[in-house]
Amino acid sequence: MTIVAPEPGPAAQVERRRGLRWAVVPLAVFAALAAMFALALKSGDPSRLPSALIGKPAPEIALVPLDGLLHAGQPVPGFKTADLARGKPVVVNFWASWCVPCIEEHPLLIEVRRRAGVDVLGVNYKDQAVAARRFLGRFGNPFSAVGVDSDGRAAIEWGVYGMPETFVIDGKGRIAFKHVGPLTAESLEKKLLPAIAAAK
């Protein structure tokens, strides 16, 4: 003898449909958010990311020198916050030897120092000293000081999104400008050099 289960009533069918709808909602929300982020990453200009630090004093920093880095036979120093407020603008660049965009922008940092006549200070981020020295030996050293951010704490304090990033600090130690991502010839001419001139 075969027992046939009774067909679910209309109320049970409505409940089942309602349950399926609630299961689909999180998936739809996730898909919409993923699409928004993908669009923002594709079309967005990372250099336009806002910084709450603009116009405020640069965060406290005390970075030891890059071990073994020499210039004209003398050790290249690290730097601290007081070095950023000596009456004239400076440029601070976060970089690493493993960062491919850092290689692309490096000649422009040399150009900044030559054309703007300001000190460029480098923050070497989570790098090995030998690799960092090899990088500067190969591509040139635009930095008058190189501080080591071995644990990434300085980058966090400065609100760095990723390597490379470049800041213009005015003579009073305030952040006047921030560029996210590698410098280009266009951003050098239209953004960085004018920001340095304005900070003077």
VOLO-209721 format. One line per field, with one value per atom (N, C-alpha, C): residue in three letters; x, y, z. Coordinates in Angstrom, 3 decimals. Example, Ala and Ser with C-alpha at 12.3 -4.5 7.8 and 13.67 -1.06 7.14 Angstrom:
residu: [ALA,ALA,ALA,SER,SER,SER];
X: [13.190,12.300,13.200,12.850,13.670,12.900];
Y: [-5.690,-4.500,-3.300,-2.250,-1.060,0.030];
Z: [7.800,7.800,7.800,7.080,7.140,7.870];
***
This chain:
residu: [MET,MET,MET,THR,THR,THR,ILE,ILE,ILE,VAL,VAL,VAL,ALA,ALA,ALA,PRO,PRO,PRO,GLU,GLU,GLU,PRO,PRO,PRO,GLY,GLY,GLY,PRO,PRO,PRO,ALA,ALA,ALA,ALA,ALA,ALA,GLN,GLN,GLN,VAL,VAL,VAL,GLU,GLU,GLU,ARG,ARG,ARG,ARG,ARG,ARG,ARG,ARG,ARG,GLY,GLY,GLY,LEU,LEU,LEU,ARG,ARG,ARG,TRP,TRP,TRP,ALA,ALA,ALA,VAL,VAL,VAL,VAL,VAL,VAL,PRO,PRO,PRO,LEU,LEU,LEU,ALA,ALA,ALA,VAL,VAL,VAL,PHE,PHE,PHE,ALA,ALA,ALA,ALA,ALA,ALA,LEU,LEU,LEU,ALA,ALA,ALA,ALA,ALA,ALA,MET,MET,MET,PHE,PHE,PHE,ALA,ALA,ALA,LEU,LEU,LEU,ALA,ALA,ALA,LEU,LEU,LEU,LYS,LYS,LYS,SER,SER,SER,GLY,GLY,GLY,ASP,ASP,ASP,PRO,PRO,PRO,SER,SER,SER,ARG,ARG,ARG,LEU,LEU,LEU,PRO,PRO,PRO,SER,SER,SER,ALA,ALA,ALA,LEU,LEU,LEU,ILE,ILE,ILE,GLY,GLY,GLY,LYS,LYS,LYS,PRO,PRO,PRO,ALA,ALA,ALA,PRO,PRO,PRO,GLU,GLU,GLU,ILE,ILE,ILE,ALA,ALA,ALA,LEU,LEU,LEU,VAL,VAL,VAL,PRO,PRO,PRO,LEU,LEU,LEU,ASP,ASP,ASP,GLY,GLY,GLY,LEU,LEU,LEU,LEU,LEU,LEU,HIS,HIS,HIS,ALA,ALA,ALA,GLY,GLY,GLY,GLN,GLN,GLN,PRO,PRO,PRO,VAL,VAL,VAL,PRO,PRO,PRO,GLY,GLY,GLY,PHE,PHE,PHE,LYS,LYS,LYS,THR,THR,THR,ALA,ALA,ALA,ASP,ASP,ASP,LEU,LEU,LEU,ALA,ALA,ALA,ARG,ARG,ARG,GLY,GLY,GLY,LYS,LYS,LYS,PRO,PRO,PRO,VAL,VAL,VAL,VAL,VAL,VAL,VAL,VAL,VAL,ASN,ASN,ASN,PHE,PHE,PHE,TRP,TRP,TRP,ALA,ALA,ALA,SER,SER,SER,TRP,TRP,TRP,CYS,CYS,CYS,VAL,VAL,VAL,PRO,PRO,PRO,CYS,CYS,CYS,ILE,ILE,ILE,GLU,GLU,GLU,GLU,GLU,GLU,HIS,HIS,HIS,PRO,PRO,PRO,LEU,LEU,LEU,LEU,LEU,LEU,ILE,ILE,ILE,GLU,GLU,GLU,VAL,VAL,VAL,ARG,ARG,ARG,ARG,ARG,ARG,ARG,ARG,ARG,ALA,ALA,ALA,GLY,GLY,GLY,VAL,VAL,VAL,ASP,ASP,ASP,VAL,VAL,VAL,LEU,LEU,LEU,GLY,GLY,GLY,VAL,VAL,VAL,ASN,ASN,ASN,TYR,TYR,TYR,LYS,LYS,LYS,ASP,ASP,ASP,GLN,GLN,GLN,ALA,ALA,ALA,VAL,VAL,VAL,ALA,ALA,ALA,ALA,ALA,ALA,ARG,ARG,ARG,ARG,ARG,ARG,PHE,PHE,PHE,LEU,LEU,LEU,GLY,GLY,GLY,ARG,ARG,ARG,PHE,PHE,PHE,GLY,GLY,GLY,ASN,ASN,ASN,PRO,PRO,PRO,PHE,PHE,PHE,SER,SER,SER,ALA,ALA,ALA,VAL,VAL,VAL,GLY,GLY,GLY,VAL,VAL,VAL,ASP,ASP,ASP,SER,SER,SER,ASP,ASP,ASP,GLY,GLY,GLY,ARG,ARG,ARG,ALA,ALA,ALA,ALA,ALA,ALA,ILE,ILE,ILE,GLU,GLU,GLU,TRP,TRP,TRP,GLY,GLY,GLY,VAL,VAL,VAL,TYR,TYR,TYR,GLY,GLY,GLY,MET,MET,MET,PRO,PRO,PRO,GLU,GLU,GLU,THR,THR,THR,PHE,PHE,PHE,VAL,VAL,VAL,ILE,ILE,ILE,ASP,ASP,ASP,GLY,GLY,GLY,LYS,LYS,LYS,GLY,GLY,GLY,ARG,ARG,ARG,ILE,ILE,ILE,ALA,ALA,ALA,PHE,PHE,PHE,LYS,LYS,LYS,HIS,HIS,HIS,VAL,VAL,VAL,GLY,GLY,GLY,PRO,PRO,PRO,LEU,LEU,LEU,THR,THR,THR,ALA,ALA,ALA,GLU,GLU,GLU,SER,SER,SER,LEU,LEU,LEU,GLU,GLU,GLU,LYS,LYS,LYS,LYS,LYS,LYS,LEU,LEU,LEU,LEU,LEU,LEU,PRO,PRO,PRO,ALA,ALA,ALA,ILE,ILE,ILE,ALA,ALA,ALA,ALA,ALA,ALA,ALA,ALA,ALA,LYS,LYS,LYS];
X: [0.838,0.000,0.882,0.639,1.439,0.733,1.504,0.927,1.355,0.404,0.683,0.601,1.699,1.709,0.734,0.018,-0.951,-0.225,-0.825,-0.265,-0.255,0.844,0.856,-0.233,-0.820,-1.906,-1.366,-2.253,-1.841,-0.985,-1.267,-0.497,0.942,1.123,2.471,3.265,2.573,3.251,3.710,2.884,3.243,4.458,4.469,5.608,6.898,6.799,7.994,8.544,7.633,8.070,8.714,8.118,8.668,10.072,10.280,11.590,12.631,12.244,13.162,13.535,12.551,12.825,13.866,13.735,14.702,16.084,16.150,17.459,18.157,17.384,17.947,18.397,17.763,18.063,19.542,20.163,21.591,22.478,22.145,22.933,22.808,21.611,21.397,22.133,22.096,22.802,24.303,24.828,26.263,26.661,25.853,26.153,26.149,25.192,25.120,26.346,26.750,27.935,29.204,29.337,30.510,30.589,29.442,29.423,29.827,29.349,29.699,31.200,31.787,33.225,34.043,33.621,34.348,34.325,33.168,33.044,33.918,33.920,34.730,36.217,36.652,38.060,38.474,37.543,37.857,37.904,36.903,36.774,37.298,37.550,37.965,39.413,39.688,41.054,41.552,42.504,42.920,43.552,44.097,44.719,43.684,42.379,41.335,40.772,41.329,40.863,41.086,40.079,40.224,41.159,41.794,42.636,42.215,41.928,41.544,42.734,43.944,45.156,45.534,44.933,45.295,45.046,46.079,45.978,46.294,46.550,46.852,48.330,48.850,50.260,50.506,51.651,52.020,52.065,51.587,51.629,53.058,53.159,54.466,55.189,56.467,57.271,58.695,59.305,60.704,61.269,61.855,62.293,63.809,64.279,65.723,66.206,67.510,68.040,68.039,68.051,68.183,69.605,69.718,71.015,71.936,73.137,74.154,74.025,73.016,72.860,73.812,74.644,75.650,75.459,75.881,75.965,77.292,78.111,79.450,80.235,80.064,80.804,80.229,79.167,78.549,77.189,76.807,75.497,74.356,73.358,72.151,71.275,70.858,70.112,68.665,68.049,66.608,66.026,64.769,64.203,63.050,62.695,61.594,60.714,59.659,58.668,59.290,60.222,60.843,61.524,61.990,62.662,61.695,60.396,59.385,58.919,59.416,58.947,60.133,60.924,62.115,62.037,60.797,60.620,60.542,60.729,60.590,59.912,59.203,58.488,59.428,58.920,59.611,58.603,59.115,58.276,58.602,57.570,57.740,57.131,57.942,57.496,57.599,56.468,56.442,56.714,57.700,58.107,58.643,58.839,59.434,60.085,61.103,61.811,60.947,59.985,59.130,57.929,57.824,56.669,56.967,56.291,56.530,56.191,55.060,54.791,55.854,56.547,57.623,58.768,59.010,60.049,59.650,58.362,57.866,57.984,57.679,57.671,59.048,60.007,61.280,62.020,62.093,62.763,62.086,60.779,60.065,60.412,60.747,61.187,62.532,63.389,64.675,64.422,63.427,63.038,62.478,61.689,61.116,62.228,63.194,64.291,65.059,65.291,66.048,65.258,63.988,63.211,62.629,62.185,61.519,62.502,63.698,64.689,64.298,63.586,63.178,63.788,63.879,64.324,63.207,63.594,62.669,63.099,62.182,62.467,61.736,62.443,61.851,61.495,60.330,59.934,59.941,60.906,61.029,60.110,59.092,57.986,58.170,58.232,58.247,59.162,60.410,61.370,62.585,63.415,64.689,65.759,66.658,67.657,68.472,68.867,69.706,68.935,67.649,66.825,66.600,66.383,66.169,67.428,68.577,69.847,70.103,69.810,70.006,69.103,67.853,66.903,67.453,67.927,68.444,69.755,70.556,71.779,71.501,70.442,70.107,69.396,68.441,67.591,67.971,68.916,69.316,68.637,69.251,68.710,68.313,67.011,66.554,66.395,66.590,66.251,67.431,67.172,68.198,68.187,67.093,66.990,66.081,66.370,65.524,65.269,64.000,63.606,62.964,63.107,62.605,61.314,60.255,58.970,58.799,59.551,59.634,58.334,57.544,56.305,55.052,55.226,54.079,53.328,53.804,53.101,53.019,54.115,54.103,53.090,53.032,52.074,50.640,50.354,49.008,48.700,49.655,49.450,49.227,49.874,49.769,48.601,47.854,46.694,47.069,48.194,48.660,47.824,47.341,46.526,47.380,48.522,49.395,50.599,51.581,52.801,52.610,53.147,53.743,52.701,53.035,52.245,53.209,52.795,53.658,52.915,53.596,53.022,53.890,53.242,53.956,53.683,54.752,54.654,55.109,54.307,54.716,55.801,56.302,57.412,57.084,55.780,55.363,55.046,55.315,55.094,53.677,52.889,51.511,51.442,50.559,50.379,49.588,50.222,49.591,48.976,49.476,49.024,49.359,48.505,48.746,48.435,49.354,49.124,49.152,48.053,47.945,48.336,49.206,49.634,50.893,51.379,52.629,52.449,53.472,53.487,53.613,53.002,53.151,53.678,54.083,54.546,53.439,52.189,51.065,50.804,50.781,50.518,51.665,52.884,54.015,53.803,53.445,53.292,52.054,50.933,49.654,49.309,49.929,49.548,50.712,51.752,52.807,53.627,54.140,54.950,54.146,52.887,52.084,51.834,51.657,51.439,52.684,53.851,55.106,55.251,54.949,55.042,54.079,52.870,51.881,52.323,53.003,53.459,54.602,55.274,56.370,55.833];
Y: [-1.188,0.000,1.250,2.174,3.390,4.541,5.247,6.423,7.665,8.418,9.642,10.821,11.636,12.819,13.839,14.482,15.482,16.693,17.257,18.475,19.596,20.398,21.504,22.508,23.025,23.985,25.332,26.242,27.562,28.333,28.200,28.930,28.432,27.102,26.526,26.952,27.026,27.455,28.912,29.753,31.168,31.292,30.506,30.537,30.100,29.058,28.571,29.641,30.306,31.370,32.519,32.866,33.954,33.599,32.352,31.896,31.964,31.584,31.661,33.110,34.007,35.428,35.968,35.635,36.123,35.527,34.340,33.731,34.446,35.005,35.678,37.104,37.754,39.159,39.385,38.613,38.856,38.696,37.723,37.537,38.738,39.274,40.444,41.665,41.853,42.988,42.851,41.646,41.414,41.693,41.217,41.428,42.911,43.663,45.104,45.825,45.481,46.109,45.763,44.510,44.086,44.856,45.048,45.798,47.251,47.855,49.247,49.393,48.485,48.557,48.346,47.396,47.136,48.366,49.020,50.230,51.350,51.502,52.560,52.321,51.058,50.751,50.969,50.681,50.831,52.281,53.049,54.411,55.476,55.113,56.120,56.545,57.745,58.279,58.213,57.290,57.141,58.402,59.257,60.476,61.460,61.196,62.082,61.634,60.549,60.090,61.198,61.493,62.598,62.240,63.256,63.041,64.021,63.477,64.321,65.084,64.770,65.390,66.700,66.998,68.214,69.435,70.273,71.480,71.265,70.015,69.703,69.349,69.449,69.076,67.619,67.380,66.014,65.151,63.909,63.016,62.818,62.535,62.301,61.164,61.394,60.408,60.463,59.325,59.246,57.977,58.143,56.990,56.869,55.671,55.414,55.384,55.657,55.640,54.242,54.202,52.936,52.423,51.273,50.716,50.574,51.169,51.013,51.942,52.828,53.744,54.930,55.135,56.197,57.156,58.401,59.394,60.120,60.090,60.685,60.187,58.896,58.283,58.525,59.316,59.624,58.921,58.485,57.849,58.823,58.339,59.131,59.027,60.179,60.119,59.681,59.270,59.116,60.494,60.550,61.858,61.719,62.869,62.907,64.124,64.266,65.317,66.702,66.982,68.315,68.676,67.675,67.933,68.410,68.311,68.704,70.144,70.815,72.177,73.108,73.251,74.094,75.318,75.784,77.041,76.945,75.745,75.610,74.270,74.209,72.967,71.786,70.621,69.371,68.418,67.454,66.410,65.109,64.392,63.087,62.033,61.026,59.979,58.623,57.898,56.522,55.585,54.697,53.831,52.510,51.566,50.268,49.691,48.888,48.307,47.293,46.664,45.650,46.258,47.586,48.293,48.686,48.040,48.317,49.764,50.342,51.749,52.704,52.293,53.134,53.263,52.210,52.254,53.250,53.206,54.087,55.561,55.887,57.295,57.817,56.925,57.319,58.437,58.385,59.497,60.847,60.831,62.081,62.652,61.801,62.304,63.009,62.465,63.124,64.481,64.520,65.759,66.779,66.313,67.205,67.908,67.146,67.734,68.766,68.442,69.339,70.613,70.446,71.594,72.448,71.812,72.568,73.067,72.477,72.918,72.661,71.557,71.200,69.858,69.597,68.283,67.271,66.111,64.990,63.959,63.611,62.647,61.352,60.236,58.952,58.159,57.510,56.565,55.184,54.362,53.023,52.089,51.574,50.854,49.339,48.702,47.240,46.583,46.992,46.551,45.939,45.256,44.774,45.782,46.078,47.125,46.867,45.633,45.335,45.590,45.236,45.462,46.953,47.694,49.141,49.837,49.449,50.042,49.712,48.480,48.070,48.897,49.131,49.936,51.341,51.986,53.352,53.386,52.329,52.263,52.127,51.430,51.198,52.384,52.975,54.013,55.433,55.570,56.892,57.215,58.124,58.476,59.951,60.227,61.610,62.117,61.234,61.537,62.129,63.227,63.781,63.060,62.350,61.503,60.333,59.169,57.988,57.365,57.368,56.730,55.388,54.463,53.105,52.916,52.506,52.184,50.669,49.984,48.524,47.819,48.399,47.732,48.372,49.407,50.053,51.033,51.303,52.194,53.621,54.129,55.501,55.625,54.621,54.649,54.710,53.963,53.986,55.378,55.944,57.272,58.343,58.187,59.166,58.875,57.812,57.488,57.035,56.318,55.861,54.667,54.720,53.647,52.535,52.884,51.899,52.603,51.822,52.413,52.696,53.799,54.915,55.988,56.850,58.046,59.189,60.389,61.550,62.689,63.328,64.439,65.681,66.852,68.125,68.685,68.995,69.555,71.008,71.917,73.328,73.594,74.822,75.154,75.065,74.979,74.873,73.434,72.503,71.096,70.615,71.374,70.963,70.298,69.313,68.635,69.556,69.935,70.856,70.130,68.927,68.216,66.740,65.901,64.457,63.897,63.087,62.407,60.909,60.237,58.789,58.112,57.122,56.401,57.019,56.426,56.915,58.275,59.101,60.363,60.076,60.935,60.877,62.239,62.341,63.627,64.671,64.246,65.177,65.611,64.658,65.023,65.846,65.617,66.429,67.888,68.105,69.471,70.161,69.425,70.055,70.050,69.153,69.037,69.250,68.410,68.434,69.717,70.112,71.335,72.571,72.723,73.846,73.785,72.573,72.453,72.851,72.509,72.917,74.438,75.019,76.472,77.174,76.647,77.249,77.121,76.010,75.803,76.727,77.288,78.224,79.574];
Z: [0.000,0.000,0.000,-0.937,-1.071,-0.387,0.439,1.125,0.354,-0.053,-0.811,0.140,0.151,1.034,0.487,1.349,0.881,0.276,-0.753,-1.374,-0.337,-0.305,0.650,0.310,1.342,1.156,0.668,0.293,-0.202,0.799,2.067,3.082,3.124,3.002,3.024,1.793,0.634,-0.594,-0.499,0.096,0.274,1.185,2.271,3.208,2.513,1.670,0.973,0.018,-0.722,-1.634,-0.870,0.269,1.091,1.592,1.987,2.449,1.346,0.112,-1.024,-1.318,-1.218,-1.467,-0.501,0.777,1.775,1.571,0.988,0.705,-0.449,-1.383,-2.557,-2.233,-1.251,-0.935,-0.604,0.294,0.584,-0.652,-1.507,-2.729,-3.655,-3.774,-4.637,-4.098,-2.777,-2.158,-2.379,-2.177,-2.385,-3.834,-4.786,-6.208,-6.548,-5.988,-6.255,-5.691,-4.460,-3.861,-4.642,-5.048,-5.815,-7.136,-7.791,-9.049,-8.824,-7.725,-7.421,-7.183,-6.389,-6.103,-7.373,-8.215,-9.462,-10.363,-10.441,-11.259,-10.710,-9.388,-8.761,-8.993,-8.914,-9.124,-10.573,-11.511,-12.921,-13.356,-12.903,-13.411,-12.464,-11.219,-10.251,-10.410,-9.991,-9.994,-8.558,-8.240,-6.854,-6.288,-7.158,-6.653,-6.112,-6.371,-5.866,-4.518,-3.977,-2.678,-1.649,-0.861,0.087,1.235,1.797,2.964,4.047,5.215,6.349,6.902,6.425,6.970,6.280,5.124,4.399,5.286,5.399,6.217,7.682,8.061,9.461,9.619,10.841,11.051,10.657,10.056,9.689,10.946,10.860,12.023,12.528,13.801,14.430,13.712,13.489,12.777,13.322,13.511,13.944,13.329,12.144,11.358,11.334,11.630,11.609,10.168,9.964,8.596,7.993,6.667,5.949,6.143,6.746,7.112,5.896,6.008,4.975,3.786,3.770,2.639,2.794,1.763,1.805,0.644,0.862,-0.211,-0.050,-1.089,-1.041,0.171,0.479,1.570,2.956,3.040,4.334,4.457,5.682,5.865,5.562,4.850,4.594,5.838,6.405,7.669,7.499,8.619,8.684,8.982,9.399,9.738,10.721,11.307,12.282,11.998,12.771,12.535,12.505,13.392,13.450,12.139,11.380,10.105,9.031,9.300,8.323,8.521,9.530,9.850,10.043,9.007,9.102,8.197,7.944,7.226,5.716,5.155,3.704,3.399,2.269,1.941,1.729,2.017,1.694,1.068,0.332,-0.258,0.456,0.883,1.526,0.610,0.264,-0.654,0.031,0.084,0.593,-0.588,-0.439,-1.546,-1.022,-1.947,-1.608,-2.857,-2.668,-3.811,-4.549,-3.853,-4.473,-5.206,-5.178,-5.738,-7.189,-8.148,-9.569,-9.933,-9.487,-9.810,-9.250,-8.173,-7.631,-8.633,-9.390,-10.418,-11.500,-11.888,-12.944,-12.554,-11.302,-10.903,-10.488,-10.261,-9.660,-10.407,-11.739,-12.438,-12.174,-11.917,-11.663,-10.289,-9.329,-8.021,-8.153,-8.998,-9.267,-9.919,-10.821,-11.496,-10.498,-9.545,-8.520,-7.760,-7.329,-6.547,-7.376,-8.654,-9.523,-9.840,-10.197,-10.673,-9.557,-8.479,-7.407,-6.358,-6.319,-5.349,-3.912,-3.686,-2.325,-1.957,-0.658,-0.206,-0.420,-0.896,-1.032,-0.001,0.909,1.963,1.643,1.729,1.401,2.643,2.594,3.640,3.000,3.372,2.815,3.604,2.914,3.555,3.500,4.681,4.804,3.771,3.786,2.783,3.464,2.707,3.211,2.817,3.736,3.513,2.255,2.037,0.869,-0.421,-0.445,-1.644,-1.873,-0.790,-0.905,-1.402,-0.881,-1.337,-2.807,-3.198,-4.591,-5.511,-5.079,-5.848,-6.092,-5.023,-5.146,-5.930,-5.802,-6.577,-8.066,-8.393,-9.805,-10.438,-9.706,-10.298,-9.883,-8.960,-8.484,-7.171,-6.401,-5.089,-5.050,-5.131,-5.069,-3.637,-2.652,-1.266,-0.494,0.214,1.105,2.448,2.739,3.937,3.595,4.160,3.965,5.328,5.731,6.978,6.706,7.630,7.457,8.258,7.552,8.179,8.124,8.971,8.879,9.245,10.158,10.575,9.976,9.156,8.512,9.377,10.591,11.512,10.966,10.395,9.858,8.725,7.856,6.750,7.269,8.331,8.922,9.470,10.206,10.798,9.732,8.593,7.521,6.572,6.838,5.997,4.602,4.490,3.183,2.737,1.487,0.930,0.336,-0.236,-0.873,-1.469,-1.898,-2.451,-3.932,-4.450,-3.729,-3.409,-2.466,-2.193,-1.895,-2.272,-2.148,-1.466,-0.513,0.248,0.069,0.030,0.110,1.499,2.227,3.574,3.509,4.055,4.017,5.066,5.097,5.995,7.463,7.784,9.184,9.592,8.707,9.034,8.816,8.026,7.738,6.368,6.248,4.962,4.040,2.922,1.983,0.788,0.498,-0.703,-0.559,-1.149,-1.133,-2.511,-3.028,-4.308,-4.063,-4.400,-4.226,-5.534,-5.448,-6.640,-7.230,-8.326,-8.913,-9.577,-9.449,-10.181,-11.671,-12.465,-13.915,-14.365,-15.620,-16.132,-15.997,-16.243,-16.157,-14.717,-13.785,-12.391,-11.807,-12.300,-11.860,-12.257,-13.525,-14.029,-13.470,-13.423,-13.105,-11.621,-10.854,-9.442,-8.482,-8.629,-7.598,-7.607,-8.771,-8.805,-8.398,-8.853,-8.351,-6.848,-6.308,-4.855,-4.083,-4.615,-3.960,-4.005,-5.172,-5.324,-4.363,-4.227,-3.326,-1.871,-1.539,-0.156,0.219,-0.778,-0.495,-0.046];
***
